[in-house]
Amino acid sequence: MLGGVCVGTIFSFLLGLVNPAVSNKAGPDWMWAGGRDDVLRNLYFRPNGALRTYGLQGLVLTVGMGCAALLWLIERL
C-alpha cells in the first residue's frame, strides 16, 4: 500500500510538470521536506512554484541519470 501511494504521488507530480494548465509545477508543499524553503525544491523551482529557466531539463537529467546509475548498480550485483 505504501508503494502504491509513493508511485501515485510521483506519477501525479510528473503529470503536473507537463500539464500547461497547472501553474504551481512544484506540487504541494507537503511533498518537500522543507516546504517552500527546501534546498532541492529551490534548485528546480522558483518560490511561487514555477519552473526555473532550465528546471525541467535539469529535473529530467537528474531522474534519468539516477535511473541509469541504479540500473548500473543492479547489473554489477
C-alpha positions in Angstrom: 0.0 0.0 0.0 2.8 2.4 0.8 4.5 1.6 -2.5 1.3 2.4 -4.3 1.0 5.8 -2.6 4.6 6.6 -3.5 4.2 5.7 -7.1 0.9 7.6 -7.3 2.4 10.7 -5.8 5.4 10.6 -8.2 3.2 9.9 -11.2 0.9 12.9 -10.4 3.9 15.1 -9.8 5.3 14.2 -13.3 1.9 14.7 -14.9 1.7 18.1 -13.4 5.1 19.0 -14.8 3.9 18.6 -18.4 0.3 19.9 -17.9 0.3 23.6 -19.1 -2.8 24.3 -17.1 -1.0 23.7 -13.8 0.7 27.0 -12.6 2.3 25.5 -9.5 4.7 23.0 -11.1 6.4 22.2 -7.8 3.3 20.5 -6.4 2.0 20.8 -2.9 4.4 21.9 -0.2 4.0 18.7 1.8 5.9 16.8 -0.9 9.1 18.6 0.0 10.7 18.1 3.4 11.5 21.8 3.9 8.3 23.1 2.3 8.9 26.1 0.1 12.4 26.6 1.6 13.5 23.1 0.7 17.0 23.1 -0.9 16.2 20.6 -3.7 12.9 22.3 -4.5 14.7 25.6 -5.0 17.2 24.0 -7.4 14.4 23.4 -9.9 11.5 25.7 -9.0 11.0 29.3 -8.0 9.3 30.1 -4.7 6.0 30.6 -6.4 6.2 27.0 -7.9 7.1 27.9 -11.4 10.0 26.1 -13.1 13.3 27.9 -13.3 14.8 28.6 -16.7 16.4 25.2 -17.1 14.5 23.5 -14.3 12.6 20.9 -16.4 15.8 19.9 -18.3 17.7 19.6 -15.1 15.0 17.5 -13.4 14.7 15.2 -16.4 18.5 14.8 -16.5 18.7 14.2 -12.7 16.0 11.5 -12.8 17.4 9.9 -16.0 21.0 9.7 -14.6 19.7 8.4 -11.3 17.8 5.6 -13.0 20.9 4.8 -15.1 23.1 4.7 -12.0 20.6 2.4 -10.3 20.5 0.1 -13.2 24.3 0.1 -13.4 24.5 -0.9 -9.7 21.9 -3.6 -10.1 23.7 -5.0 -13.1 27.0 -5.2 -11.1 25.4 -7.3 -8.4 
